[in-house]
């Protein structure tokens, strides 16, 4: 076969692959969260999302994120335990604050990279150690890369430093995660939090890290429901079980 034809076929195949990758990068809106860990997703200017998280002990956390520009996002959240149920509501001591800045946009060679801060932890707030059951991220950096592989596939990884360190564990932490589409409506979500800042003698974690997995059902481009199983490795002292959560997210423009 003529070398020019071979070269032409090669560059045509390369163009197809590049087009597939670019298609994967154009998912809209990109997910901002896995289950408890952030991605490098960010809201576009003039858009917002509202999230409702339901967790054990009648817990509810409501949050809103607003795209201030194509690179900058601001969010607020608040909630507590026993919001659903009877008796007194145990509100969290302070609202959560989220801030994100998109440092690098994703391209063929590089992942998207976001720098951010998030003071919202998950689960019960423990007054004695001034921390949530799952510590807030605090300051973080996260990278995300999208691919086309039997559907859409996105990989995520990052590092964080939580300000919740009254339990005596102030180490930096690592986390990784994945989202894999099953069809246009359903996707599997999984993440692993190394919990390097939650494995000392006075910490809640027992050194196994937090493995979470869930199923995300997208009703429309603007709405999804997620059901997740958390702490699959049972990474808690004297608590030999996992827990379940439901998350509802709605996305819209002003």
C-alpha positions as semicolon CSV with decimal commas, in nm:
position;residue;x (nm);y (nm);z (nm)
1;X;0,000;0,000;0,000
2;X;0,125;0,350;-0,087
3;X;0,293;0,529;0,204
4;X;0,080;0,838;0,144
5;X;-0,237;0,630;0,185
6;X;-0,099;0,473;0,505
7;X;-0,008;0,818;0,637
8;X;-0,352;0,949;0,546
9;X;-0,525;0,660;0,723
10;X;-0,306;0,710;1,029
11;X;-0,387;1,079;1,058
12;X;-0,757;1,009;0,994
13;X;-0,757;0,756;1,280
14;X;-0,572;1,005;1,501
15;X;-0,834;1,270;1,418
16;X;-1,115;1,030;1,514
17;X;-0,947;0,953;1,848
18;X;-0,893;1,324;1,919
19;X;-1,258;1,393;1,834
20;X;-1,367;1,121;2,077
21;X;-1,155;1,271;2,355
22;X;-1,286;1,620;2,283
23;X;-1,641;1,488;2,295
24;X;-1,570;1,344;2,638
25;X;-1,441;1,683;2,752
26;X;-1,761;1,863;2,650
27;X;-1,990;1,700;2,905
28;X;-2,219;1,970;3,038
29;X;-2,251;2,043;3,319
30;X;-1,941;1,860;3,446
31;X;-1,985;1,694;3,787
32;X;-1,847;1,903;4,074
33;X;-1,856;1,621;4,327
34;X;-1,815;1,246;4,340
35;X;-1,979;1,140;4,669
36;X;-1,782;1,322;4,939
37;X;-1,478;1,425;4,734
38;X;-1,452;1,712;4,483
39;X;-1,372;1,698;4,113
40;X;-1,223;1,971;3,894
41;X;-1,571;2,050;3,764
42;X;-1,688;2,409;3,791
43;X;-2,008;2,597;3,711
44;X;-2,024;2,830;3,412
45;X;-2,081;3,201;3,466
46;X;-2,440;3,280;3,555
47;X;-2,531;2,923;3,647
48;X;-2,605;2,764;3,983
49;X;-2,679;2,427;4,137
50;X;-2,872;2,324;4,447
51;X;-2,792;2,000;4,630
52;X;-2,989;1,822;4,902
53;X;-2,809;1,545;5,091
54;X;-3,000;1,304;5,318
55;X;-2,794;1,096;5,561
56;X;-2,845;0,877;5,874
57;X;-2,998;1,005;6,200
58;X;-3,240;1,223;6,004
59;X;-2,953;1,433;5,871
60;X;-2,998;1,689;5,593
61;X;-2,746;1,923;5,431
62;X;-2,861;2,178;5,173
63;X;-2,606;2,356;4,957
64;X;-2,598;2,602;4,669
65;X;-2,313;2,681;4,430
66;X;-2,294;2,983;4,198
67;X;-2,069;3,032;3,897
68;X;-1,930;3,385;3,936
69;X;-1,717;3,350;3,623
70;X;-1,599;3,075;3,391
71;X;-1,326;2,994;3,646
72;X;-1,456;3,104;3,987
73;X;-1,726;2,938;4,199
74;X;-1,870;3,030;4,539
75;X;-2,089;2,801;4,749
76;X;-2,267;2,785;5,084
77;X;-2,416;2,493;5,276
78;X;-2,592;2,423;5,604
79;X;-2,765;2,137;5,779
80;X;-2,778;1,913;6,081
81;X;-2,900;1,587;6,232
82;X;-3,260;1,498;6,321
83;X;-3,396;1,748;6,069
84;X;-3,619;1,460;5,955
85;X;-3,775;1,298;6,260
86;X;-3,894;1,400;6,604
87;X;-3,739;1,606;6,878
88;X;-3,474;1,873;6,876
89;X;-3,271;1,937;6,561
90;X;-2,894;1,921;6,612
91;X;-2,782;2,194;6,376
92;X;-2,421;2,212;6,261
93;X;-2,231;2,490;6,444
94;X;-2,148;2,692;6,130
95;X;-2,248;2,710;5,763
96;X;-2,010;2,550;5,518
97;X;-1,824;2,770;5,270
98;X;-1,698;2,653;4,931
99;X;-1,464;2,836;4,694
100;X;-1,311;2,703;4,372
101;X;-1,083;2,845;4,105
102;X;-1,016;2,663;3,776
103;X;-0,642;2,695;3,730
104;X;-0,606;2,486;3,412
105;X;-0,872;2,380;3,162
106;X;-0,868;2,022;3,041
107;X;-0,710;1,953;2,703
108;X;-0,587;1,647;2,518
109;X;-0,260;1,633;2,712
110;X;-0,351;1,775;3,053
111;X;-0,631;1,727;3,305
112;X;-0,839;2,011;3,441
113;X;-0,697;2,140;3,769
114;X;-0,892;2,325;4,038
115;X;-0,775;2,488;4,360
116;X;-1,035;2,528;4,630
117;X;-1,155;2,543;4,988
118;X;-1,447;2,359;5,148
119;X;-1,536;2,380;5,519
120;X;-1,837;2,146;5,498
121;X;-1,781;1,804;5,653
122;X;-2,027;1,514;5,649
123;X;-2,209;1,313;5,911
124;X;-2,252;1,419;6,273
125;X;-2,057;1,711;6,415
126;X;-1,860;1,602;6,723
127;X;-1,825;1,889;6,972
128;X;-1,551;1,723;7,180
129;X;-1,304;1,715;6,890
130;X;-1,456;2,000;6,685
131;X;-1,485;1,793;6,369
132;X;-1,737;1,617;6,147
133;X;-1,754;1,239;6,129
134;X;-1,600;1,280;5,783
135;X;-1,371;1,581;5,800
136;X;-1,420;1,872;5,564
137;X;-1,170;1,898;5,278
138;X;-1,035;2,235;5,386
139;X;-0,782;2,352;5,128
140;X;-0,757;2,122;4,827
141;X;-0,620;2,075;4,476
142;X;-0,784;1,827;4,240
143;X;-0,725;1,711;3,881
144;X;-0,985;1,553;3,650
145;X;-0,954;1,387;3,308
146;X;-1,234;1,261;3,083
147;X;-1,216;0,975;2,833
148;X;-1,441;0,777;2,603
149;X;-1,424;0,408;2,696
150;X;-1,740;0,203;2,647
151;X;-1,925;0,525;2,727
152;X;-1,800;0,819;2,931
153;X;-1,524;0,771;3,186
154;X;-1,373;1,033;3,416
155;X;-1,082;0,994;3,657
156;X;-1,017;1,224;3,952
157;X;-0,746;1,265;4,214
158;X;-0,639;1,525;4,464
159;X;-0,476;1,634;4,787
160;X;-0,628;1,829;5,075
161;X;-0,548;1,980;5,413
162;X;-0,839;1,996;5,657
163;X;-0,865;2,261;5,927
164;X;-1,039;2,009;6,155
165;X;-0,737;1,894;6,354
166;X;-0,837;1,921;6,721
167;X;-0,825;1,540;6,734
168;X;-0,447;1,565;6,701
169;X;-0,427;1,445;6,339
170;X;-0,325;1,727;6,105
171;X;-0,165;1,533;5,819
172;X;-0,232;1,622;5,453
173;X;-0,467;1,377;5,283
174;X;-0,514;1,214;4,941
175;X;-0,824;1,104;4,751
176;X;-0,908;0,943;4,416
177;X;-1,230;0,864;4,232
178;X;-1,402;0,757;3,912
179;X;-1,732;0,810;3,730
180;X;-1,827;0,551;3,465
181;X;-2,144;0,584;3,258
182;X;-2,359;0,275;3,208
183;X;-2,597;0,446;2,964
184;X;-2,704;0,809;2,903
185;X;-2,902;0,810;3,229
186;X;-2,705;0,593;3,474
187;X;-2,349;0,618;3,602
188;X;-2,142;0,441;3,865
189;X;-1,954;0,665;4,108
190;X;-1,673;0,542;4,333
191;X;-1,412;0,714;4,547
192;X;-1,141;0,630;4,796
193;X;-1,036;0,874;5,066
194;X;-0,701;0,765;5,213
195;X;-0,800;0,937;5,542
196;X;-0,437;1,009;5,628
197;X;-0,569;1,284;5,856
198;X;-0,801;1,044;6,042
199;X;-0,589;0,751;6,162
200;X;-0,424;0,859;6,488
201;X;-0,511;0,724;6,834
202;X;-0,778;0,989;6,903
203;X;-0,920;0,983;6,550
204;X;-1,241;0,812;6,441
205;X;-1,080;0,621;6,154
206;X;-0,905;0,287;6,200
207;X;-0,653;0,329;5,916
208;X;-0,841;0,160;5,630
209;X;-0,952;0,477;5,455
210;X;-1,303;0,555;5,334
211;X;-1,433;0,366;5,030
212;X;-1,766;0,493;4,895
213;X;-1,968;0,387;4,589
214;X;-2,299;0,491;4,441
215;X;-2,537;0,495;4,147
216;X;-2,623;0,831;3,986
217;X;-2,948;0,858;3,788
218;X;-2,977;1,164;3,564
219;X;-3,342;1,246;3,490
220;X;-3,250;1,535;3,264
221;X;-2,946;1,750;3,197
222;X;-3,042;1,961;3,499
223;X;-3,134;1,697;3,760
224;X;-2,988;1,381;3,910
225;X;-3,048;1,156;4,210
226;X;-2,767;0,958;4,368
227;X;-2,787;0,665;4,608
228;X;-2,459;0,578;4,776
229;X;-2,311;0,326;5,016
230;X;-2,044;0,486;5,234
231;X;-1,763;0,354;5,452
232;X;-1,765;0,016;5,278
233;X;-1,439;-0,081;5,450
234;X;-1,594;0,001;5,790
235;X;-1,316;0,244;5,873
236;X;-1,442;0,339;6,219
237;X;-1,342;0,234;6,569
238;X;-1,618;0,023;6,729
239;X;-1,865;0,092;6,444
240;X;-1,874;-0,228;6,231
241;X;-2,114;-0,115;5,958
242;X;-2,151;0,105;5,652
243;X;-2,417;0,371;5,594
244;X;-2,640;0,490;5,311
245;X;-2,709;0,836;5,172
246;X;-2,929;0,999;4,909
247;X;-2,826;1,308;4,715
248;X;-3,045;1,524;4,487
249;X;-2,882;1,784;4,261
250;X;-3,048;2,046;4,040
251;X;-2,861;2,267;3,791
252;X;-2,990;2,583;3,620
253;X;-2,900;2,926;3,480
254;X;-3,015;3,260;3,620
